[in-house]
C-alpha cells in the first residue's frame, strides 16, 4: 500500500507540474515583457527629463548672456559719459571687452614710460637687459639755471645831500667805472637814484653820474678853507752875525671873559633875543616880530639845567636865517633869565615837512622835536619854503 501511495503521489506531482509549467513559463514571459516595457517607459521619461533640463539650462545661459550684454552696454555708456567729463582718457580699449561666457577674453595693459634700473654688488647701474650702461648712454640732467649774481637794482628818489670828502663821480655804480669829474668836499648834490649796492646817482655841475653813498651827508658840510700858498724857497745866503736879542715883552693880560645878556642865543656870530612863549604863545610872538625867536615845544621856559629839550622857533626870512650859516660841530650859547650861559654843540642838521616827517628816510620826528625828552639839548626850527623846515639839534657840552 505504501508503494502504491508513493507512486500515486509522484504521478500527481508530475501531472501538476505538467499542467502548471506552461502557465508558469507564460507568467514569467509576461512578467519579463512587462519589465522591459517598464524599463523602456522609465528610459523614455528620463530622456524627456534630461532634454527638458538641457533646454532650461540653455534658456538660463541665454538669459545670462543677454543680461551680461545689457550690463556691458550700460557700463560702456557710463564709461563713455565719464570719459566725456574727465580730461584723462582710460588706457583700456572698450572694443576688447567680452561677455563673461565668451570663449575669448582679450586682456589689455597700459604702457609704462619709466624703466626701472638695478645696481650690481659694486653699485654699478644695470639696465633691463642685464648690461651696464656705457658712457654714451648716460645723459646728464641739464644744470638748473642759477639766478643772476650781483644784479644791481635802482630806486628813484629826489633829495639833497652834501659831500663829506673830495669824491669821484663815475659813469656807473662802482669803482670799475670811469671817473667823470671830482666833487669837492662840502658841495651840495642832487640825489636822483639809489642802487642796491650802496651807490647813488647824483647831479652836480651839469653832470650826472654815480658816487658812493657812504660819503654823502644829510647835514650841511662846511667847505674847507683854501690852503695857503706855498712860499718859494729863499735863496741861499751866507751866515751873518746874529742880531742882538730884543728885550722880552711883557705877557699880555688874560682876555676878560665874555659877558652875556639874559634871554639871548649866540649862534653864527649873532646874538638873538628869545622869549619863553611855549606852545600857547610862541607862534604869535615870532609872527609879531621876526627879529626875535621863542620857545615852542619841549620845556616852555628855558633854564639850561633842567635836563630837558627846549624847542626854539623863528622866521626865515628873519632873524633865524642864521641857521643856514652853521654846520655840525659849531657851538651855540644860550643864557637864562640871570644871564648864565650854557654852551651846546651842533650834532645834527636835517629837514622835515610840516608834519615832522623827514623826506629822506620817511621817519616822523615830531615827538623828537617837540617833546621834553632827550636830555639837556636844544632844537631849532625855521622855514625853508612853504613845505619844508630846517632842523638843528645841539647837545650840552658845558
Secondary structure, 3 states (H helix, E strand, C coil): CHHHHHHHHHHHHHHHHHHHHHHHHHHHHHHHHHHHHHHHHHHHHHHHHHHHHHHHHHHHHHHHHHHHHHHHHHHHHHHHHHHHHCCCCCCCCHHHCCCCCCCCCCCCCCCCCCCCCEECCCCCEECCCCCECCHHHCCCCCCCCCCCCCCCCEEEEEEEEEECCCEEEECCCCCCCCEEEEECCCCEEEEEEEECCCEEEEEECCEEEEEEHHHEECCCCCCCCCCCCCCCCCCCCCCCCCCCCCCCCCCCCCCCCCCCCCCEEEECCEEEEEECCHHHHHHHHHHHCCCEEEEEEECCCCCCCCCCEEEEECCCCCHHHHHHHCCCCCEEEEECCCCCEEEEEEEEEEEEECCCECCCCCCECHHHHHCCCCCCEEEEEEECCCCEEEEEEEEECC
